């Protein structure tokens, strides 16, 4: 996986057909990311398995700054993947592989009514990478190996500094879990999710 693709994929198995869930039934006050140390995601992407876990959480002014590590495939260590600011207003990526994201990228805005749109630049350590356009696609029922989730879809387009489209990504976020599915030309799906200590399990 290229470094730029890793950046764009960061704030598996064929999915079952799913129908949209009425938005008025969807809880809007949930956090869309785990905020407990030890929470762990296992994803399958292109035949490769990736494991991420919450390594650190800092709380300030109603916002949780959640640092996520990518576990080494030999199981003997890990490295920083990204840090996300989590609040009832959504998710903002503030760091990516130990590089500062400035300004923080709002990868998800809540409640995220279908059709909501926002734009933002994306820079790492002061070096601009691209511009993002993000559009909320509403709430959909998504089936992945980890289970069935009511998830908020976000369609993201990244445009390079030359004005050319780099990539389009569809991402589905579930309350309390975060990313459960991503389509970017390939497919990344959640195989399992383990809540951190004191957090409720997904049902």
Secondary structure, DSSP 8 states (H G I E B T S, - for coil): --HHHHHHH----------B--GGGS-SSS-SS--STT-EEEEEETTEEEEEEEEEEEEETTEEEEEEEEE-TTSS-EEEEEEEEEETTEEEEEEETTEEEEEEEEEEESS--TT-EEEEEEEETTEEEEEEEEEEEEEEEEEETTEEEEEEEEEEEEEETTS-EEEEEEEEEETTTEEEEEESSSEEEEEEEE--TT-----
